[in-house]
Amino acid sequence: MSHALAYVAGVLTAIGIVVVIAMLAARWWKRWTHRAALRVHKRFGARVDRFKFADRRGIVQALLDDPTIAAAVRTHAAENKVHEEAAWARVRVYLGEIVPQFSLIFYYQVGLAIAEPLLKLFFKVTVVDQREGALAALPKDSVVIYLMNHRSNADYVLAGYALAGQVAISYAVGEWARVFPLEYLFKSFGAYFVRRRFREPLYHTVLERYVQLITRNGVTQGIFPEGGLSRDGKFRPAKIGLLDYILGVARDPAVAERVYIVPVAINYDRVLEDRSLLRELNPDMGRRPPPLLAQLAIVLWNVIWNIGRIVTRSWKRHGDAVAVIGAPVPVAPWFAEVAARGTPLLDLPREERLAEVQKLADDAMRRIGEILPVPAVPLVCAAIQTLNADYLPRAQLLERVDQLRESLADDGRVMVAPDEPTDQMLDRALELLWIRRGVARSADGIVVLSSGRELVSYYANSIAHLLGEFETAVKARDVLPVYSVVDL
């Protein structure tokens, strides 16, 4: 008996020691991460919204206590003839997907530490900030929403890197990133996930209330209004779901006064997914993404090929990746303009309200289009497109590129390396197209390969709207089929 008591006492003592050590370790970890976060914040000097540090469980509980969500649960249960507990269980699943746990250390010391060398391995990165101190002049309690065009999944990394020294941004991310370990990384970066093409009213109520909660609390968000990647190089029509949710905070006039939209325009000399995106335009595929295994095979092949180029020292970067940050646009005057017509935005019938929000989103896309940067490859592809021939003498192509650059400069467009001699810029772009098997080169000219004609149209389309008198010629010789947005 005494031996048994001694054994139990020993076990309890060991458990107690482990618990004490665990408590001390947790306390040490909390203090260390807090100090490390302060060091990171001091180093980068970025604006970080205080609400990002709110306890995730507290945010979830606040949403579970939300009367709007409670009403949606009752409606869902009645319409689907299920118990309310089952509906609440669905709400908890949705909140588990949506609500992130932001980590300043992960955002900067992990995210930025990975993003910067990775971006610079593939691209020459350029960030053009047109705000001229306008962001710093905004009220400290302003709510800033970055709206961006969507060219590549690398946009998340490029925009985050471009803004890292100024703000920690929370992205609305599609379901493609809900795989291990991307899901946990994105959540630690403050991103929230969105189920696109999922029409259940209960889910959208939960998402709407979360978006409005973080908006009221000043969380800086990044949204891609197009809702998906461009398949043909052109801008896709703006989707307004998330923007409409955000604008719902206007029921509080004090919050409405604080909301600003910042347009961000992104372009590349090479979109990493370009061939895959072009495959989706193939009518035989029904304009659907390739099967998952086919996509994985493409990714694996590109990884192996690029590793081989690095090992053999034949690696070359994919040209320029450019982000242009536009001036902040206050939303309050737009609210006032809508109200001046007779009815405030949020008092309009739903269809009329959405029509007004669509106009705002379309205007934002117009602003993004106006500041879209023009790298070398899209410019040369546009020149090729205007000449409409399979064989192009170098002198003729050089002359047309010069004409396009002059037109862009006259209109004040953002060109990459505008002072670079045109012949050097042309050679740089043609080499990148040659590597992609888009063109064949000779001393006197180039031949556009049949396998490269779609690629030329894809890149030319991205800047066609900036080319003034040449826009019609670029569009007239576009070989890509018209893409209808049917998947979002």
JOURRA-V304750 format. One record per residue. PHI is phi in whole degrees, -180 to 180 (NA if undefined). OMEGA is omega in radians with two decimals (999 if undefined). D_CENTER is the distance of its C-alpha to the mean C-alpha in Angstrom with 1 decimal. Layout:
phi:PHI omega:OMEGA d_center:D_CENTER
phi:PHI omega:OMEGA d_center:D_CENTER
This chain:
phi:NA omega:-3.14 d_center:67.6
phi:-64 omega:3.11 d_center:67.2
phi:-66 omega:3.13 d_center:65.2
phi:-65 omega:3.11 d_center:62.8
phi:-63 omega:3.13 d_center:62.4
phi:-64 omega:3.12 d_center:61.8
phi:-64 omega:3.13 d_center:59.2
phi:-61 omega:3.12 d_center:57.4
phi:-63 omega:3.11 d_center:57.6
phi:-65 omega:3.12 d_center:56.2
phi:-64 omega:3.14 d_center:53.2
phi:-63 omega:3.11 d_center:52.6
phi:-63 omega:3.14 d_center:52.9
phi:-64 omega:3.11 d_center:50.4
phi:-62 omega:3.12 d_center:47.9
phi:-61 omega:3.13 d_center:48.4
phi:-63 omega:3.14 d_center:47.9
phi:-63 omega:3.14 d_center:44.6
phi:-63 omega:3.14 d_center:43.4
phi:-62 omega:3.14 d_center:44.4
phi:-62 omega:-3.14 d_center:42.7
phi:-64 omega:3.13 d_center:39.5
phi:-65 omega:3.12 d_center:39.6
phi:-65 omega:3.13 d_center:40.2
phi:-65 omega:3.12 d_center:37.4
phi:-63 omega:3.12 d_center:35.0
phi:-65 omega:3.11 d_center:36.2
phi:-63 omega:-3.12 d_center:35.9
phi:-61 omega:-3.14 d_center:32.4
phi:-63 omega:3.14 d_center:31.3
phi:-67 omega:-3.10 d_center:33.0
phi:-66 omega:-3.13 d_center:31.6
phi:-65 omega:3.11 d_center:28.0
phi:-64 omega:3.13 d_center:28.5
phi:-66 omega:3.13 d_center:30.1
phi:-64 omega:3.11 d_center:27.5
phi:-63 omega:3.11 d_center:24.8
phi:-64 omega:3.12 d_center:26.9
phi:-65 omega:3.12 d_center:27.3
phi:-62 omega:-3.13 d_center:23.6
phi:-62 omega:3.14 d_center:23.1
phi:-67 omega:-3.10 d_center:26.1
phi:-67 omega:-3.05 d_center:25.0
phi:-91 omega:3.11 d_center:21.5
phi:62 omega:-3.08 d_center:22.6
phi:-84 omega:3.02 d_center:19.2
phi:-77 omega:3.12 d_center:19.1
phi:-123 omega:-3.10 d_center:18.6
phi:-65 omega:-3.09 d_center:19.1
phi:-58 omega:-3.07 d_center:22.3
phi:-65 omega:3.11 d_center:21.3
phi:-60 omega:-3.11 d_center:18.8
phi:-90 omega:3.13 d_center:22.1
phi:-62 omega:-3.13 d_center:23.7
phi:-63 omega:-3.09 d_center:25.2
phi:-60 omega:-3.14 d_center:23.3
phi:-64 omega:3.10 d_center:26.5
phi:-66 omega:3.12 d_center:27.3
phi:-66 omega:3.13 d_center:24.0
phi:-60 omega:-3.11 d_center:24.8
phi:-66 omega:3.11 d_center:28.4
phi:-61 omega:3.13 d_center:27.6
phi:-75 omega:3.07 d_center:25.7
phi:-66 omega:3.12 d_center:28.6
phi:-88 omega:-3.08 d_center:30.9
phi:-69 omega:-3.12 d_center:29.0
phi:-63 omega:3.11 d_center:31.6
phi:-66 omega:3.09 d_center:29.1
phi:-68 omega:3.11 d_center:27.9
phi:-60 omega:3.11 d_center:31.6
phi:-65 omega:3.12 d_center:32.5
phi:-67 omega:3.09 d_center:29.8
phi:-63 omega:3.14 d_center:31.2
phi:-63 omega:3.12 d_center:34.7
phi:-64 omega:3.14 d_center:33.6
phi:-61 omega:-3.12 d_center:31.9
phi:-63 omega:-3.12 d_center:35.0
phi:-69 omega:-3.08 d_center:37.3
phi:-70 omega:-3.09 d_center:35.6
phi:-102 omega:3.09 d_center:35.1
phi:55 omega:3.06 d_center:38.4
phi:-124 omega:3.11 d_center:37.1
phi:-70 omega:3.14 d_center:38.1
phi:-61 omega:3.12 d_center:36.0
phi:-62 omega:3.10 d_center:35.7
phi:-66 omega:3.10 d_center:33.9
phi:-66 omega:3.09 d_center:31.5
phi:-64 omega:3.10 d_center:30.9
phi:-63 omega:3.09 d_center:30.3
phi:-64 omega:3.12 d_center:27.4
phi:-60 omega:-3.14 d_center:26.0
phi:-65 omega:3.07 d_center:26.2
phi:-64 omega:3.14 d_center:24.4
phi:-63 omega:3.13 d_center:21.5
phi:-65 omega:3.09 d_center:21.5
phi:-62 omega:3.10 d_center:21.6
phi:-73 omega:-2.92 d_center:18.4
phi:-83 omega:-2.94 d_center:16.5
phi:-75 omega:-3.14 d_center:17.9
phi:-88 omega:3.00 d_center:16.7
phi:-129 omega:-3.04 d_center:19.0
phi:-67 omega:3.05 d_center:17.5
phi:-130 omega:3.14 d_center:19.2
phi:-62 omega:-3.14 d_center:19.3
phi:-64 omega:3.14 d_center:21.0
phi:-64 omega:-3.09 d_center:18.4
phi:-61 omega:-3.05 d_center:15.5
phi:-97 omega:-3.03 d_center:17.5
phi:-79 omega:3.07 d_center:20.4
phi:-106 omega:-3.07 d_center:18.6
phi:-59 omega:-3.11 d_center:14.9
phi:-69 omega:3.13 d_center:15.5
phi:-64 omega:3.09 d_center:18.7
phi:-83 omega:-3.03 d_center:17.1
phi:-63 omega:-3.03 d_center:14.0
phi:-62 omega:3.14 d_center:16.4
phi:-67 omega:-3.14 d_center:19.0
phi:-68 omega:3.09 d_center:16.8
phi:-61 omega:-3.08 d_center:14.9
phi:-74 omega:3.02 d_center:18.4
phi:-69 omega:-3.06 d_center:20.0
phi:-92 omega:-2.99 d_center:18.1
phi:-137 omega:2.82 d_center:17.5
phi:-90 omega:-2.98 d_center:19.1
phi:-94 omega:3.09 d_center:16.4
phi:-128 omega:3.08 d_center:16.8
phi:-121 omega:3.12 d_center:15.5
phi:-111 omega:-3.11 d_center:17.1
phi:-106 omega:-3.09 d_center:17.5
phi:-96 omega:-3.00 d_center:19.3
phi:-81 omega:3.10 d_center:19.8
phi:50 omega:3.10 d_center:23.2
phi:81 omega:-3.09 d_center:23.4
phi:-64 omega:-3.14 d_center:22.3
phi:-66 omega:3.14 d_center:19.9
phi:-64 omega:-3.12 d_center:22.9
phi:-80 omega:3.14 d_center:25.0
phi:-69 omega:3.07 d_center:23.1
phi:-58 omega:-3.11 d_center:25.0
phi:-63 omega:-3.14 d_center:24.4
phi:-97 omega:-3.12 d_center:23.7
phi:-68 omega:3.08 d_center:21.2
phi:-109 omega:-3.03 d_center:18.1
phi:-109 omega:3.12 d_center:15.1
phi:-116 omega:3.10 d_center:12.1
phi:-91 omega:3.08 d_center:9.4
phi:-107 omega:-2.99 d_center:8.5
phi:-132 omega:2.96 d_center:6.5
phi:-76 omega:-2.98 d_center:7.6
phi:-121 omega:-3.13 d_center:6.2
phi:-100 omega:-3.00 d_center:8.7
phi:-153 omega:3.01 d_center:8.2
phi:-67 omega:3.03 d_center:7.1
phi:-71 omega:3.12 d_center:8.0
phi:-57 omega:-3.14 d_center:5.0
phi:-59 omega:-3.10 d_center:4.3
phi:-72 omega:-3.09 d_center:8.0
phi:-64 omega:-3.14 d_center:8.6
phi:-66 omega:3.10 d_center:7.1
phi:-61 omega:3.10 d_center:8.7
phi:-66 omega:-3.10 d_center:11.7
phi:-62 omega:-3.05 d_center:12.0
phi:-103 omega:-2.97 d_center:12.3
phi:-59 omega:-3.11 d_center:14.1
phi:-79 omega:-3.07 d_center:17.5
phi:-123 omega:-3.04 d_center:16.9
phi:-158 omega:2.97 d_center:14.9
phi:-94 omega:-2.94 d_center:13.5
phi:-102 omega:3.08 d_center:10.3
phi:-102 omega:-3.11 d_center:9.9
phi:-90 omega:2.83 d_center:6.7
phi:-90 omega:-3.00 d_center:7.6
phi:-114 omega:3.12 d_center:7.5
phi:-74 omega:-3.06 d_center:9.6
phi:-68 omega:-3.12 d_center:13.0
phi:-57 omega:-3.09 d_center:12.5
phi:-91 omega:-3.12 d_center:11.9
phi:-86 omega:3.06 d_center:15.1
phi:-132 omega:3.12 d_center:17.4
phi:-71 omega:-0.05 d_center:19.4
phi:-96 omega:-3.04 d_center:18.5
phi:-60 omega:-3.10 d_center:14.7
phi:-58 omega:-3.09 d_center:15.2
phi:-72 omega:3.10 d_center:17.3
phi:-65 omega:-3.13 d_center:15.2
phi:-62 omega:3.13 d_center:12.0
phi:-66 omega:3.10 d_center:14.6
phi:-69 omega:3.07 d_center:16.3
phi:-87 omega:3.11 d_center:13.2
phi:92 omega:-3.12 d_center:13.3
phi:-77 omega:3.03 d_center:10.5
phi:-120 omega:-3.02 d_center:12.0
phi:-94 omega:-3.11 d_center:12.1
phi:-126 omega:3.04 d_center:12.5
phi:-84 omega:3.10 d_center:15.2
phi:-78 omega:-3.12 d_center:14.4
phi:66 omega:3.11 d_center:17.8
phi:-108 omega:-2.91 d_center:19.7
phi:-100 omega:-3.08 d_center:22.0
phi:-61 omega:-3.11 d_center:24.2
phi:-59 omega:-3.12 d_center:25.0
phi:-62 omega:3.12 d_center:25.5
phi:-60 omega:-3.08 d_center:22.0
phi:-69 omega:3.04 d_center:20.5
phi:-66 omega:3.12 d_center:22.9
phi:-62 omega:3.14 d_center:21.9
phi:-62 omega:-3.13 d_center:18.1
phi:-60 omega:-3.10 d_center:19.1
phi:-68 omega:3.08 d_center:21.4
phi:-66 omega:-3.13 d_center:19.1
phi:-60 omega:3.14 d_center:16.4
phi:-70 omega:3.10 d_center:19.5
phi:-63 omega:-3.11 d_center:20.9
phi:-72 omega:3.10 d_center:18.1
phi:-66 omega:3.11 d_center:17.8
phi:-59 omega:-3.11 d_center:21.6
phi:-95 omega:2.95 d_center:21.5
phi:80 omega:-3.13 d_center:19.3
phi:-73 omega:3.11 d_center:16.1
phi:-75 omega:-3.06 d_center:13.3
phi:-121 omega:3.05 d_center:10.2
phi:-120 omega:-3.06 d_center:6.6
phi:-130 omega:3.03 d_center:6.2
phi:-103 omega:-3.02 d_center:5.3
phi:-60 omega:-3.12 d_center:9.2
phi:-68 omega:3.07 d_center:9.9
phi:79 omega:-3.13 d_center:9.3
phi:-173 omega:-3.11 d_center:9.2
phi:-72 omega:3.04 d_center:9.6
phi:-70 omega:3.11 d_center:12.3
phi:-88 omega:-3.06 d_center:15.5
phi:-118 omega:3.12 d_center:17.7
phi:92 omega:-3.14 d_center:15.9
phi:-82 omega:3.01 d_center:16.2
phi:-65 omega:3.00 d_center:14.0
phi:-88 omega:3.08 d_center:14.0
phi:-59 omega:-3.11 d_center:15.6
phi:-71 omega:2.98 d_center:13.7
phi:-92 omega:-2.96 d_center:13.7
phi:-120 omega:-3.05 d_center:15.1
phi:-57 omega:-3.10 d_center:15.5
phi:-66 omega:3.13 d_center:13.4
phi:-63 omega:3.10 d_center:14.3
phi:-63 omega:3.09 d_center:17.9
phi:-60 omega:-3.11 d_center:17.9
phi:-61 omega:-3.09 d_center:16.9
phi:-68 omega:3.09 d_center:19.6
phi:-63 omega:3.12 d_center:22.0
phi:-70 omega:-3.11 d_center:22.6
phi:-67 omega:3.04 d_center:24.6
phi:-61 omega:3.01 d_center:27.6
phi:-101 omega:-3.08 d_center:28.1
phi:-56 omega:-3.13 d_center:28.8
phi:-66 omega:3.11 d_center:28.3
phi:-75 omega:-3.13 d_center:24.7
phi:-58 omega:3.13 d_center:24.1
phi:-68 omega:-3.03 d_center:25.4
phi:-98 omega:-3.01 d_center:22.8
phi:-88 omega:3.10 d_center:19.6
phi:-131 omega:3.05 d_center:17.8
phi:-108 omega:3.09 d_center:14.8
phi:-119 omega:3.09 d_center:13.4
phi:-76 omega:3.08 d_center:12.0
phi:-129 omega:-3.12 d_center:9.9
phi:-112 omega:-3.05 d_center:10.6
phi:-128 omega:3.05 d_center:9.7
phi:-153 omega:-3.04 d_center:12.3
phi:-137 omega:2.89 d_center:14.2
phi:-75 omega:3.05 d_center:17.7
phi:-145 omega:2.98 d_center:16.7
phi:-87 omega:-3.00 d_center:13.8
phi:-59 omega:-3.09 d_center:14.7
phi:-97 omega:-2.93 d_center:14.6
phi:-57 omega:-3.11 d_center:16.5
phi:-65 omega:3.11 d_center:19.7
phi:-64 omega:3.13 d_center:18.4
phi:-65 omega:3.12 d_center:16.6
phi:-67 omega:3.09 d_center:19.8
phi:-61 omega:-3.12 d_center:21.8
phi:-71 omega:3.08 d_center:20.3
phi:-86 omega:-3.12 d_center:22.0
phi:-68 omega:-3.11 d_center:25.3
phi:-58 omega:-3.13 d_center:27.4
phi:-66 omega:3.14 d_center:29.2
phi:-94 omega:-3.12 d_center:26.2
phi:66 omega:3.13 d_center:25.8
phi:57 omega:3.07 d_center:22.3
phi:-112 omega:3.09 d_center:21.1
phi:-59 omega:3.08 d_center:19.1
phi:-60 omega:3.08 d_center:21.7
phi:-55 omega:-3.07 d_center:23.3
phi:-56 omega:-3.12 d_center:21.7
phi:-64 omega:3.11 d_center:24.6
phi:-65 omega:3.11 d_center:24.1
phi:-64 omega:3.12 d_center:20.4
phi:-63 omega:3.12 d_center:21.5
phi:-64 omega:3.12 d_center:24.3
phi:-63 omega:-3.14 d_center:22.2
phi:-62 omega:-3.12 d_center:20.0
phi:-62 omega:3.13 d_center:23.3
phi:-63 omega:3.13 d_center:25.0
phi:-65 omega:3.11 d_center:22.4
phi:-63 omega:-3.13 d_center:22.6
phi:-62 omega:-3.11 d_center:26.4
phi:-64 omega:-3.12 d_center:26.6
phi:-70 omega:3.06 d_center:24.5
phi:-62 omega:3.10 d_center:26.5
phi:-61 omega:3.12 d_center:29.6
phi:-67 omega:3.11 d_center:28.7
phi:-67 omega:-3.11 d_center:28.2
phi:-63 omega:-3.12 d_center:31.4
phi:-86 omega:3.12 d_center:33.3
phi:61 omega:3.06 d_center:32.0
phi:-105 omega:-3.09 d_center:30.8
phi:-69 omega:3.01 d_center:27.1
phi:-135 omega:3.13 d_center:25.5
phi:-68 omega:-3.06 d_center:22.0
phi:-87 omega:3.11 d_center:19.9
phi:90 omega:-3.02 d_center:20.2
phi:-98 omega:2.91 d_center:17.8
phi:-123 omega:-2.96 d_center:14.1
phi:-129 omega:3.03 d_center:13.7
phi:-124 omega:3.10 d_center:11.6
phi:-114 omega:-3.12 d_center:13.6
phi:-102 omega:-3.08 d_center:13.4
phi:-84 omega:-3.13 d_center:15.6
phi:-75 omega:3.11 d_center:18.2
phi:-64 omega:3.12 d_center:17.8
phi:-117 omega:3.12 d_center:19.1
phi:-68 omega:-3.13 d_center:21.2
phi:-91 omega:-3.09 d_center:21.1
phi:-55 omega:3.11 d_center:24.7
phi:-61 omega:3.10 d_center:26.4
phi:-68 omega:3.05 d_center:24.6
phi:-56 omega:-3.11 d_center:25.9
phi:-65 omega:3.14 d_center:29.3
phi:-65 omega:3.11 d_center:29.3
phi:-65 omega:-3.12 d_center:28.7
phi:-64 omega:-3.11 d_center:31.4
phi:-65 omega:3.12 d_center:33.8
phi:-80 omega:3.06 d_center:34.0
phi:132 omega:-3.08 d_center:35.8
phi:-137 omega:3.07 d_center:33.5
phi:-58 omega:-3.04 d_center:30.6
phi:-51 omega:-3.00 d_center:27.3
phi:-78 omega:3.04 d_center:27.5
phi:-97 omega:3.12 d_center:31.1
phi:-73 omega:2.96 d_center:30.4
phi:-56 omega:-2.99 d_center:30.7
phi:-54 omega:-3.09 d_center:27.5
phi:-63 omega:3.12 d_center:27.4
phi:-69 omega:3.12 d_center:28.1
phi:-63 omega:-3.13 d_center:25.5
phi:-64 omega:3.10 d_center:22.8
phi:-64 omega:3.09 d_center:24.1
phi:-68 omega:3.13 d_center:23.8
phi:-64 omega:3.10 d_center:20.2
phi:-62 omega:3.10 d_center:19.5
phi:-62 omega:3.11 d_center:21.1
phi:-64 omega:3.13 d_center:19.0
phi:-64 omega:3.12 d_center:15.7
phi:-64 omega:3.10 d_center:17.4
phi:-66 omega:3.10 d_center:18.5
phi:-64 omega:3.10 d_center:15.0
phi:-65 omega:3.08 d_center:14.0
phi:-62 omega:3.12 d_center:17.3
phi:-63 omega:3.10 d_center:16.6
phi:-63 omega:3.13 d_center:13.4
phi:-61 omega:-3.10 d_center:15.6
phi:-69 omega:-3.12 d_center:18.4
phi:-105 omega:-3.12 d_center:16.7
phi:-60 omega:-3.13 d_center:15.0
phi:-74 omega:-3.09 d_center:16.4
phi:-119 omega:3.04 d_center:19.0
phi:-76 omega:-3.01 d_center:19.4
phi:-67 omega:-3.05 d_center:22.7
phi:-64 omega:3.08 d_center:21.9
phi:-58 omega:-3.14 d_center:20.6
phi:-66 omega:-3.13 d_center:23.5
phi:-68 omega:3.08 d_center:26.1
phi:-63 omega:3.09 d_center:24.9
phi:-64 omega:3.11 d_center:25.3
phi:-63 omega:3.10 d_center:28.7
phi:-59 omega:-3.09 d_center:29.7
phi:-63 omega:-3.12 d_center:28.7
phi:-69 omega:-3.10 d_center:30.9
phi:-85 omega:2.95 d_center:33.9
phi:53 omega:3.06 d_center:33.7
phi:-149 omega:3.12 d_center:35.8
phi:-78 omega:3.07 d_center:35.6
phi:-111 omega:-3.11 d_center:37.5
phi:-128 omega:3.04 d_center:36.7
phi:-60 omega:-3.09 d_center:39.1
phi:-58 omega:-3.10 d_center:37.4
phi:-61 omega:-3.14 d_center:39.1
phi:-66 omega:3.14 d_center:37.9
phi:-66 omega:3.13 d_center:34.3
phi:-62 omega:3.13 d_center:34.5
phi:-64 omega:-3.12 d_center:36.0
phi:-69 omega:3.09 d_center:33.3
phi:-63 omega:3.08 d_center:30.5
phi:-60 omega:-3.14 d_center:32.6
phi:-64 omega:3.13 d_center:32.8
phi:-66 omega:3.12 d_center:29.1
phi:-63 omega:3.13 d_center:28.5
phi:-65 omega:3.12 d_center:31.2
phi:-64 omega:3.14 d_center:29.7
phi:-65 omega:3.14 d_center:26.3
phi:-65 omega:3.13 d_center:28.1
phi:-63 omega:-3.12 d_center:30.3
phi:-90 omega:3.10 d_center:27.4
phi:72 omega:-3.13 d_center:25.7
phi:-78 omega:-3.11 d_center:22.5
phi:-88 omega:3.09 d_center:20.4
phi:-103 omega:3.07 d_center:21.9
phi:-80 omega:3.14 d_center:21.3
phi:50 omega:-3.08 d_center:24.7
phi:-66 omega:-3.13 d_center:26.6
phi:-91 omega:3.13 d_center:29.8
phi:-69 omega:3.09 d_center:29.8
phi:-55 omega:-3.05 d_center:32.7
phi:-62 omega:-3.12 d_center:31.8
phi:-66 omega:3.09 d_center:33.7
phi:-69 omega:3.12 d_center:31.8
phi:-63 omega:3.12 d_center:28.4
phi:-62 omega:-3.14 d_center:29.7
phi:-62 omega:3.14 d_center:30.9
phi:-64 omega:-3.14 d_center:27.7
phi:-68 omega:-3.12 d_center:25.7
phi:-66 omega:3.09 d_center:28.5
phi:-65 omega:3.11 d_center:28.6
phi:-65 omega:3.10 d_center:25.0
phi:-71 omega:3.09 d_center:25.7
phi:-67 omega:3.09 d_center:29.0
phi:-59 omega:-3.13 d_center:27.3
phi:-83 omega:-3.09 d_center:25.2
phi:60 omega:3.08 d_center:28.5
phi:-92 omega:3.14 d_center:27.6
phi:-138 omega:2.96 d_center:30.6
phi:-112 omega:-3.05 d_center:34.0
phi:-112 omega:2.96 d_center:35.4
phi:-139 omega:-3.12 d_center:39.0
phi:-66 omega:-3.02 d_center:40.7
phi:-102 omega:-3.09 d_center:41.1
phi:178 omega:3.14 d_center:37.9
phi:-134 omega:3.01 d_center:35.3
phi:-119 omega:3.06 d_center:35.2
phi:-81 omega:-3.10 d_center:32.1
phi:-73 omega:3.14 d_center:32.3
phi:-60 omega:3.13 d_center:32.1
phi:-76 omega:-3.09 d_center:29.3
phi:-107 omega:-3.07 d_center:27.3
phi:-64 omega:3.10 d_center:27.8
phi:-65 omega:3.14 d_center:24.8
phi:-64 omega:3.11 d_center:22.7
phi:-61 omega:3.12 d_center:24.1
phi:-63 omega:-3.12 d_center:23.3
phi:-58 omega:-3.11 d_center:19.7
phi:-75 omega:3.11 d_center:19.2
phi:-65 omega:-3.12 d_center:21.6
phi:-61 omega:-3.05 d_center:19.9
phi:-66 omega:-3.09 d_center:16.8
phi:-120 omega:-3.05 d_center:19.2
phi:-56 omega:-3.07 d_center:22.1
phi:-68 omega:-3.13 d_center:21.7
phi:-97 omega:-2.87 d_center:22.3
phi:-98 omega:3.03 d_center:25.6
phi:57 omega:-3.06 d_center:28.1
phi:-66 omega:-3.12 d_center:31.3
phi:-90 omega:-3.07 d_center:29.7
phi:-59 omega:-3.10 d_center:27.0
phi:-61 omega:-3.13 d_center:29.6
phi:-66 omega:3.12 d_center:30.6
phi:-63 omega:-3.10 d_center:27.2
phi:-69 omega:-3.09 d_center:26.5
phi:-66 omega:-3.07 d_center:30.1
phi:-107 omega:3.08 d_center:29.8
phi:-71 omega:-3.09 d_center:26.5
phi:-92 omega:-3.07 d_center:27.5
phi:-83 omega:3.09 d_center:24.6
phi:-69 omega:3.10 d_center:25.3
phi:-67 omega:-3.08 d_center:23.8
phi:-101 omega:3.10 d_center:20.8
phi:-98 omega:-3.14 d_center:21.0
phi:-82 omega:-3.09 d_center:18.2
phi:-119 omega:-2.98 d_center:20.1
phi:-105 omega:-3.06 d_center:17.9
phi:-130 omega:999 d_center:15.8
